[in-house]
Amino acid sequence: MPAEKKPARKPKPDSATKLFWWLWRGYVSKHKWLLVGAVTLMAIEGSMFGALSFLVQPMFDDVFTQGDRNALYWVGLGVMGIFILRALTSSAQKVIMSLIRQLSAAAMRRDLLKHLMSLDSGYHQLNPPGSLIERVQGDVGAINSIWSSIITAFSRDLIALVVLFASALSVDWRWTLIAIVGVPLLILPSLMVQAFIRHRAGLSRQIAGDISTRLDEVFHGINPIKLNALETYQSTRYDGLIRKGIDAEVKTTMGQAAVPALIDIMTGIGFLGVLIYGGSEIIAGEKTSGEFMQFFTAMSLAFDPLRRLGAMSGQWQRAAASAERLQSVLDIKPSIVSPASPRPKPAGAPEIVLNDVTLRYDDLPVLRGASFTAEAGKTTALVGSSGAGKSTVFNVLTRLIDPESGEVSISGTPIKDMALPDLRGLYSVVTQDAALFDETLRDNILLGREDVEEAQLKSVLDAAHVSDFLPSLSAGLDSPAGPRGSNLSGGQRQRVAIARALLRDTPILLLDEATSALDTKSEAIVQTALEELSEGRTTLVIAHRLSTIRNAHSIVVMDHGRVVDQGTHEELLARGGIYADLHRLQFKRSESENDE
């Protein structure tokens, strides 16, 4: 049953911090020794510019002013060594961090996908695929890039600042204080900018999800778009989302750029103060030019890491927006789960019983005390007008939805007492729209199984009449099915789905309008394959064409969520009622089509 759509969850102030802690414990800590190595290399890299600033003073005072040739060589070699060591540590830490980042992102995406697949069908009815794709790809990517940037900032840039400020302080603590006097003035503007960035970044991530959803719908509905000449309409809608995305991204970037810009302004003011105050001391002979150049170099080199650390606050807010989106998904728990102590699944073809089952979608009743029995090893058909609740019965049987009341049992075992994998392992399902993946026919039939011998596979292909059309395909069984099976005809897709069901060899078969969209020739072939598939299994069939189920052992007639009659084809016709009316209507329609 679709979950009731909840209002947007108010972000928790510390949700980003919690998620980053979860990221560390679950993913990054698995590579902690690689991370220790990378952080060590970053610290060495960051300290190199500080070491460089310490060499500036002897370069000016000993070499340039006093003409000490020995100092020329050791200062020169020292500068060269600093740049070589920085190059090596920089390259090595980037490679290691890239490896950690990719491994962590892959594991996070895998676990997030697994979590999303565990959520109830109602959640997926309310959240379009494009939005979920953006959560798995875009949001994880945003968080993953930011945590590595944060580690780099605090391991390299913070060390660089510490060493550079130490160099500046060694020259004159008053000059250093003058240089950073404007820093406290940045606190309030920075906090305001961070709040702005977080809001705009959240909007940007939401728009990115909407864009992915729009693209997903366009590409999956390309033929209806062409047939209805909707290209301009869809392009206009997409263009509107793109414009919103551009606006959100530009404003987010504007906020991120504000903090480094404020740092630039404060740095300029500080340098002016140092130049006036320090220049007076140099003119008076109290300080040397070498000391001033050491201080100036240290503060100049501190400029870039300081700007990067300032920009990090904005990047953190962007990551926080993605963190909240992921947290909102991770907080959701599936309501349909396996019991703590599951009962074993029944053996053989089982009996299926629905007893007074009720269910509603929001305020709309769908099943109203539905009750019937599907006998073991026999075929039971469900008929009725659209909206009678037939497909909902299948969803209840497989626990895609749980009823509000009543009980469903298989061979006397309530389905809620069975482990979900065991329950769903009892069923093979063939629907009107055969769900094929963009893989080869072989992959679509095997579905990852590696224990199937070629003789067994050939037997399945023959029984499902897949062997009939394989010679017409370029690569036979290894031909690609195309997106959603688009390289195959409707009848071919159905036969591949039947082959898959035969290979599963489950005791229960669910057929939902399996032949309704096929032409007469394809329907006859598929119907023959379905009859072979049903042999010895408990089969439930949903069909609008009553001619396809007249030989069913039992026919259940449904109307507005209730079971109003049950019997064989002849018994139901003899009693009159809804089934007889449906049969009469279809018979007249068939005669009319034949006359035409």
N, C-alpha and C positions, 0 to 999 in steps of 0.2 A: 504494500500500500504506500503510495507516495507520501513522503514525510511532509508535515506541515512546514511551509516556508517561514523561517524565523526572521525577525528583524536583524539588521546588521549588528554584529557583536561589537560592543564597545571595546576598543583595544586596551589591553592591560598595559600599564605604564612600563612594566618590566618584561613584557612578552619577548622583546628582542633579546634581552640578556638571557632569559631562560632558554630561548631557542638556540642561542650560540653555545650555551652550556651543554644543551642536548647534543648539538653538533660536535662539540669537543669530546664528550663522553662516548657517543655512539660511533663516531667516524674518524675524527682527526687523531684521537689518542691511540688509535690502532697503528699509526705511523709515527709515534712519538720520538723514536730514535732518529728517524730521518729528519723530523722537525727540529730536534736538538742540534743536529749537524747543520741544518739550514740556518737556524737562529745564530749559531756560533759564527758561521761565515758572514751573516748579515752584520753582526756586532763588529767583526774585524773590518768589513767594508766601511761601516759607518765611522769607525775611529780613524780611518786613514786621512780624511780631510782635517781632522783635529791635529793629527801628527804633522800634516803639511803646514798648518798655520804656525806650529812651533818652530819650523825651519825658516820661516820668513824673517824673523828678527836677526839671526846670525847671517842670513843672506845679505841683508841690507847693511848691518853694522860691521860685521867682520869682513865680508867679501867686498861689497861695493864702497863702503866708507874707508875701511882700514887697508884694503887690498891684500888680505890674507889668502895666499894661493892654496895653502893646505885646506883651509875652510871651503874654498871653491869646490874642491873635489869631493870632500865628504858630504857637503850640502847637496851637490849635484847628484851623487849616487843615492843619497837618502831620498830625494824627490823622485828619482827614477824607480827606486824600490817600492815607494808608496804607490805609485800608479800601477806597477806590475801586480803587486799584491791585491790592489783593489780590483783590477780587471779579472784576476783569477777567482777571487771570492765572489764577485758579483755574478759571473757566469755560472759558477757552480751552484750558488744558492737559488738562482732563477730556475735552473733545471730541476733541482730537488723540490722546490715549491710547486712547480708545474705538475710533477708526478703526484705529490700529495693531494693537490687540488683536484686533479682528474680522478684519482682513485676515490676520494671522498665524495665527489659529485656523483660518480657512477653508483656508488653504494647508496647514497641518499635517494637518488632517483629510483633505484630498484626498490627500496623499501617503501617509498611514497607511493609508487605504482601498486605495490602489493597491498598497501593499506587502502588505497582507493578502490581496488578490486574487491576488497572485503566488505565495503560499505553496501548498504541495502540498495535495492533497485530504485527505491523512491528518491534517494539522494541523486542518482544519475539522471532521473527524470527531471529534476529541478536544476541541475547543473550541466550545461551543454559541454560536449567534448572539447571544443576549442578552449574554453575556460580552464578545463582540467589539464589540457596539454600545456597551457601557459604556466600553470602551477608547477607541473613536473619539470618543464624545461626552463622557462623564464625565471620563475621565482627562485628555484634551486640555484640556477646560474648566478643570479644577482647576489644571493647570500654567499655562495661559494667564492666568488671573486672578492667580496668585501672582507671576509675573515682573513684571507691570505694577505690582503692589502694592510689590514690592521696589524697582523703579526710583523709584516715587513716594516711598517711605520714605527712600531714600538721597539723592534729589534735593531733596525738599521738607523732610522732617522732620529730616534730618541737618544741612542748612543752617540750619534754624530753631534747632536745638540749639546749633550753633556760634556763631551771632549772639547768642542769648540768654545763653549762658555767657560770651561776651565782654562783654556788658553787665553781667552779675553780677560778673565779675572786675574790671571797671573801677571797681566800687564798693569791693570788698574781697576779696582773694584768700583770706583766712582764713575769711570767711563762706562762700565757695564750697566750700572744702575741707570745712568742717563739714557743709554740705548734702549732699555726695555721699560722706560717709565710709562709709556702709553699702553702697555699690555693689559692692565686692569680695566681700561676703558673698553676693551673688546668683549668683556664677559656678557653684558646685557644684550648688545646687538647679536652676538653669536647665538644666545639662547633663542632669541626671536627668529633668527634665520633658520635654526634647526627645526623649530615647530612648523615653519612654513614649508621647509623641504619635506618633512615627513608627510604632511598633508598632500602636497602635490605628487610626491612619489607614490603614495597609495593610490591616488587617482590615475596616475600613469600606468601602474600595474593592472588596474581594473580595465582600463581602455585597451591595454595589450591583450587581455583575455577576450574582450569583445571583438577585437580585430581577428584573433585566431578563430573564434567561433564563426564570424562572418565568412572567412576564407574556407573553413571546413564545410559550411553549408553550401557555398557557391560551387566548390569542386565536387561535392557529392551530388549536387542537384544540377549539374551542368546541362544535361539533356532537357529537363523541363524549362530551364532558363532559355535555352536556344529556341525551343518550340514555342514559347510564349513571348519571345522577343524582349526578354527582361535584362539584356546586357546593360543598357543604359541605366535602368533602375538600380540594378545591383552595384554598378560602378559608382553611382551617386551615393548610395548608402555607405559603401566602403570608403569613398572619398571623405564623407562626413566624419567617419571614425578616425581616419588618418589625420584630418585637420585637428580634431580634438587631441589626438596623441601628440601631434607636433606642439600644440599649445602647452600641454602638460609637461612635456619634456623640456621645452625651452624655459618655462618658468622654474622647473626643478633645477636645471643647469644654472639659471640666474641666481637662485638661492645658494647653490653650491659654490659659485664663483664669488659670492659676496664676502665670505670669511677670508679667503686668501687676499682679496682686494683690501679688506680692512687691515690685514697684517702688513700689506705693502705700505699703506698710508702711515701706520704707526712706526714702521721701520724707517721710513723716510724722515719722519719727525725726530726719531731717536738719533739717526746719523747726523742730522743737522746740529743737534745739541752737542754730540761728541766732537764734531768737527770744530765748533766754536770754542768749546771748553778745552779740548785736547790740543787744538792748534795753538791756543794761547800758551799752554805749558811747553810746547815744543819751541815756540819762538823765544820763550824765556829760558830755554836750555834745561828745563826740568825733566824732559823726556826726549828720547832719541827718535829719529825717523824710523829706525828699525822696529822700535816698540810700537809706534803708531801703526806701521804696516802690518805687524803681527796681529794687532787688535782689529784693524780694518779687514784683514783677510779672514780672520776667525768669524767676525760678524757677517761678512759678505757670504762666506760659505754656509753660515747658519741659516741664511735667507731661504734657500730651497727646501731643506728638511722642515723648517718652521712652516712654510706655506703648505707643504704636503700634509703635515700634522693638522693644520688648520682646516684643510679640505677634507680630512678624514671624518670630521664631525658631520659634514654633509653626506658623505658616503655611508656613514653609520645609519643616518636617518633613512636613506634609500633602502638599505638592507633591512631596517626595522619594519618598513612598510611591507616588504616581501615576507619577513618573518611572521608578521601578524597574519598574513594570508595563509601561510603554511600552518601556523598554529591553529587557525580556525578549522583547517581540515583534520589535523592530527587530534584535535579535541573531540571530533565526532567518532563515536563508537558504533559498530553495527549492532542492531537490535536482534537480528536473526543470527544466532550462533549455535554451535553444538552444545549439547548438555554436558554437565560436568562428568557424569557417569553414563555414557551412551550404552544403549542396548544393541546387541548384534543385529545386523540386517538379516532379513529372512532369506532362505535358500529357495531356488526354483522360481517358477512363475507364480507370483503372489496374488492374493485377492486384495482389492482396494475398496475401502469403505469411506464414504463421506457421511457424517452424521450431524445434521442440523447446523451446517456451517454458515456463518454470517460474516459479511465483510462490507465495508464502505470506503470509498475514496473521498476524503474530506467529509462533506455532508451528503454525498451521493451513494445510496445503497446499491451494491453490486450483486452480492449474494444474500438471499433472505431465507436462511434456514434450509439450504440445499442439502439433500440426502439422496444417495444412491449407492449401489454396489456394483463394482466391475468384477466379474467372476474370474478366477485364476485361469490363465491360459486361453482366455476367450477375448473376442473383440467387442468392445462397447463403444457405441457412437454417441456423440453429443450433438444435438441439433437444436435449432431455434433461431429466431431473428437476431440481427445485429444488436449487441447490447444486452443479450440474455444472460451473459456471464460465463460463456463457454471457455474462452481463453483465460479468464480469471481462475477457473477451476484448475487449469494446467499450472498456473503460477502458484496456486496454493499447494498442489501436489508436490512441486519441486522446492517449496519453501522460498521462492522468490518473494512471496508475500505470506505473512501469517494472518489467519482469520482472527476476528475479534472474539468469536465464540464458536462452539462446536468442536468436532474432532475429526481428523483424518488419520486413518490407520492403514497399514500394509501388513497383511497376514496377522492381524491382531495387535501389531506394535504401533503405537502412536508415532507419527513421523517426527514429532518434537522430541521424542526420546532417542532418536537415532543421530549419530554423528553426521554432519552435513556432507562430508565426502562420501560416506557410505550410502546416504539417502540418494544423492544425485548420481552416484555410481550405479543405481538401479535403472536409470532411465536412458533411453536413446530418443532424441527428439528430431523430427523432420518437420519443418515449417514451410509455409508458402514462399518465404524469402530465405532460401538456403544461405546460411552465414558462411561464406568462403573468405579466406584470407588471401592477401596478395602474395601468394607463394605458389609452388608447383602443385599439380593435382595430387602427386604422391604425398607431399607434406600436408595437404588439406585432408587427406584420408587417414594418414598415420597419426597426425597430431602429436608428434614427438615420440611415438612408440618405436622401440628398436628391437622388439622381440618378435616381430612378424616375419615369417618366412615368405619367400616369393610364391610358393605354391598356395599358401593360405591367402595371400593378397590377390592372386589371380582368381581364386575361387570367389572371393568377395566381389571383384570387378565383374566377373561373369554374371553373378547372381543379381547385381544391381544394374546390369546392362550398360556399364561404363565401357566395357570392352568393345561395344558396338561402334562407338565414335572415336576411340583412341587412334585408329589408323589415319583419321582425317586431321589429326593435330601434328604440328611440325616435329615436336619432340615427344610425342606420345604421353606417357604418364608423367614425364618430367617437364611438360609444357606449363608455362605460367598461367594461373587462373585469372590474373589481372585484379585490379582493385575491386573488392567485393564480388569477385567472380565474373567481371565484365567481359572477359574473353570467351565466355561460354554462353550458350543459349539457356533459356529458362529450364528446359527439359534436361539439359546436360548438368546444370547446377543441381537439380533435384536428384539426379542419379548419383552424383558425387556425394551428396549428403546421405543418401541411402547406403552407399558403400561404407561411409564412415560409421553409420549406425550398425550395419552388419558386423563390422570389425569390432565394435565395442561389445557386441554380443551380450546385451543386458536383458534382464527378464521382463522389463516393462518398456513398451514402445508408445510414444506420444506423437500423434500425427495431427498437425494443425494446418488445415487447408492445403495439404501437400500437393494437390493437383489442380487447384482452382484457377491458376494463372496459365495453364498449359493448353496448347492446341490439342485437337482430338487424337492425333497420332502419338504425340509425346505423352499425353495423359494415359493412353492405353499401355505404353511401355512402362511408365512409372508405376501405374496401378498394378501391373504384373509384378514388378520388383517389390512393391509394398506388400503384396500378398505373400510373397516368399519370405519377406522380412518378418511378417506378423506370425508366421508359423511357430507354434509352441510358446508364444509370448502373451502376456497380458497386455492387450492393446487398447488404447483409447484414441478415438478419432473424432476430430472436429471437421465437419464437412457441410457446405451449403448445397452441393449437388447430391441430392438424396439417392441418385442412381449409384453413387460410389459406395454407399453404406447399406444398401438394401439386404446384403447377405450377412450383416453384423449379427452376432449372437444376441445382442441386446441394444436397444436404441433408447437413450435418455432424452426426453423432450424438456427443454428449459424455456422459461418465459419470465422476464424481469427478475432474474436471480433466483427463481424457484424451479424445482423439478416438478413438473405438472403431470408427467406420464412416463412410463417405461415399459418396454416390451419389444417383441420382434416387429419387423416391417408389416407383416400380415396382421398381427394383433392390433397394432396402432391404426392401420387403415380401417380395420373392422370397427374400432371404437369411435372413429371420427375424431374431432378435436383439432388441435393445432397442427399435429403432424399430417393429418389427412388434408388440411387446408393448404399446408406448404407443398405437399405432394401434388395436389390438384393444380395449384398455381404454377409450379414448375412444369407440369405436364402440358398445360395450355401454352406456356411460353415456348416450350420445345416444339409443339405443333406449329406455332406461329413462325418460328425460325425456319422450320422445314418448308413451310408454304412459300416463304420468301425465296 
